[in-house]
Amino acid sequence: MKICRFLKENKIGFGVVEDDRVEVIAGAERPAERTGETMSLSEVRLLSPTVPGKVIALGLNYRDHAREMGMPIPEQPIMFLKPPSSIIGPGDNIVYPAGGITARVDYEAELGIVIGKAGKAIPREKAAEHVLGFTCVNDVTARDLQAKDGQWTRAKSFDTFCPVGPWIETELETSALSVQAELNGNVVQDSSTAELIFDVHATVELISKVMTLLPGDIIATGTPPGVGPMEAGDKIRVIVHGIGALENKVVSGE
């Protein structure tokens, strides 16, 4: 089931996407309470499918990305946070920060986990009970600031630096999903979640040992090889097999 969050006639709603139609539901919970009201997908503007209290992200979580970087495989997940104010939806613009504060803004295609049930210290075997579904995430990063600061908060936290969408897929086998990025129509990242060092269930377990996970929270599971820069005017698409494509344009903040 694909659960979306949408805007129509200045009102925000939730729906289930089937082909090119949206059926309105009462909320994002499972099981979805269907209303029978349907409309064309073209009649609505898709928003980020959740408004999380926090976005928890993993760094260096693909074996092939670690090899690309010449770095050892982490023994524990490298965690960082992105603020909710960085989130935008499908079709929204990624704004290149103004004032020359950064000289390089990168794309990072990722599988996102959306939490559906609160939990703390969740055992791996019960992780699926706490997951609503999955979405596409672009962990946009000011790469030069990441290196300059020696930690990642500023580089990852600019407004518009966390595109999410286009919806939440609630039924998905995540062990070997294709994860790609296309920059201006050219494939620049192409890997599989089979390369994940910490898979979906391990990630939920390990993060929930540190912090309570709440409904709507997003976990960005890391990016595969091929990260690179974007410029104003570029179009970037994150594609996760079984979910769909998240497309955004980069614009200048000047």
N, C-alpha and C positions, 0 to 999 in steps of 0.2 A: 504494500500500500504506500502510495506517495502522498504525504501530507504537506500541504503548502500553507503559507500565510500570505494574504494578498490585500491589496487596496483597491476598492471600487467605490466611486462616488463619495470619496473622502471618508469611507468607513473601512476599518480593518477587519478581516475575517479569516477563517481557516477553511480549508477545503481538501478534498481527496481528488487527485489528478488521475484521470483515466483517458488515455489518448489525448485528444485536444479539448476535453471537457473538464470542468471543475464542479464537483458536488459539494455544496456548503455543509460543513459539520459544526457542531456546537463548540468544539475546542480541539486541542492537539492531543488529548489523552487517548489511550487505548482502553477498550474498543471505541472507535470513533462513533459518535452519535450523529448519524446521517439525517439530514433534514428533507431530502428529496428535491431541494432547489438546485438546479444546475445552470451553468452558463459556459460560454466558450472561453477557453484559456486566453484568447486574444482580447477579451473584454476586461481583463484584470491586469493590474501591475503586481508582479511577484515581489515580495519583500523577503528579507532574511527569514528563514522558516522558524527561527526561535530568537527570543531576546534573552540571552543568558545572563546570569549573575556574574559569571566568569568564563573565560576561555583559557583552558589549560593546554599548553602545547609541548610537544616533545621535540628535542633537537637530536640530530644524528641517529635516527631510528631505522634507517635502511642500511643493510649490509653493503649494498652496492654503492651507496652514497659515501659510507665510511671508507670503502676502498678507493673511491674517486678522490677523496680528500686526503688519503694517506694516513688515516687516523685509526687507532685501535677500536675494537668493538666495545661500547660501554657496558660495564657490569651492572649499572643501575641506570634507569632512564634519566635523561637530562631534561628537567622541567623548567618551564617559564610561563608567565601569564601575559595575555593580551587583554586590554580593557574593553568592556562592552562598547565604549564610545568609538572603537575602531571598526565596528561591524557595519557593513553595507550589504545590500542584496544583489541579486542578479540584475545586470543592466545598469547598475549605479556606477558612477565614475570613481576610479582611484585617483586621488589628487596628489600629484608630485609636490612635496612641500616647497613653499615659497622661500625666498630670501637666501638661497644658496646654502641652506643648512645641511643638505646632503647632495652628494654628487652621483650617487648610485642607488637606485631603487629596484629590488629584485622581486620576481615571482617565485612562489614555492607552492606547487600543487600538492594537496593533501587530502586524505580521507578523514572526515570528521565524524566523531561519535557524539550523538545527542543523548543526554541522560533523561530518562523518563521517570525514575523513582529514586528518591533520596537514599543515600547510604554512606556509611563510614566503615572502613576496614572490610570491604566487600571481598569475600573469598572468590578466587578465580571461577570456581564451579557455579557460582551464583551471579556472576557478572552480567549475563544475558538478561536476568530479571530486572536489572536496573537501566537497561539500554532501550530507549524509545526507537532509535533507528540511526541512520547514517546519512551524511550529506557531503558536499564538496566544500573545501576550504582553500583559500589562497592566503598563505601566511606571508603577506607582503613585508619586505624587510629593507630598511636603509642599510645596505651592506657596509658602507664605509663607517657609519656610526657604530655598528656592531663591533667592528675591529677597534675603533678609536676608544670606545667606552670601556671595553673589557668585560662588559655585561650587556644584556640584550634589551633592557626595558625601553630605552628611548628608540632604538632601531625598529622595534616591533609594534610601537604603540601609537603612531600617528593616526589621526582620524582618517578613515577609509582604508586602513591597512589590514582589514580582515573581511574580505568578501566571503559570503556564505550562501549556499543554495544549490540548485534552485528550489529544492524541497527536501523533505526527510523521507528516505526509503526505509520502511519498517521491516521488510522481509529481505534479508540479504546475507549470503554466505561470504564472509570476508577473508577467507584464507588465501585466495589467489586472485584478487581483483586487479585489473589493469588500471594504473594511475598515470595520467598523461597531462602535459601542458602544451598548448599550442599558442605561439606568439605570432600574430599576424598570419595565421593559417599554417605556420610551419611547426611541426612537432619538435619540441625542445626538451621535454621530459617524457620518458616512457619506461615504466617499470611495473612491478607487481607487488601487492601486499604480501606475497610469499617471501619477499626480502625483508619484511619487518623483523627487527630484533626483538621487540616486545609487541606481541600481537594484541588484538583488541581486548581479550579477556585479561591478559597479564597487565595491560595498561590500566584498565579499570581497577584491578586489584591494587596495583602499586601506587597509583595516584590517591586512591581512597584511603590508603594507610596514612597519607599526609594530611588530606583535607576532606571534609564532607562534600560529597557530590550532590547537587540539587537538581530538581527537574528543570530542563531547559539548558543546563550547562553544556558547553561544547568541549570536547577533547580533540585537538588537532594532532594526528598521529605521526607527524614527521613527513619529510619530503624526500623523494628519490633523487638520483643524480640529474645534473643538467640545469641547475638553477642559474639564472642569468639576469641581466639588467633589462629594464623597460624604460621607454621614453614617452613623453607626451605625444599623443596620437596613436600609440600602439593599442592593439586589442589582444587581450589575454583570455584564454579559455582553459579552465580546469575540467578535465573529463575523468570521471570514475565509472568504470563499467558497472552496469546494474543500477546506477543512480541517474546520471545524465551529465549535462554540461553547464558550467557556471562561467558566464562571459561578462567581462567588464572592460571598459575603456580607460586608458590613462590620460588625464588632463593636467595641464599646468596649473599650479596654485598661484602663479604670478598675477 
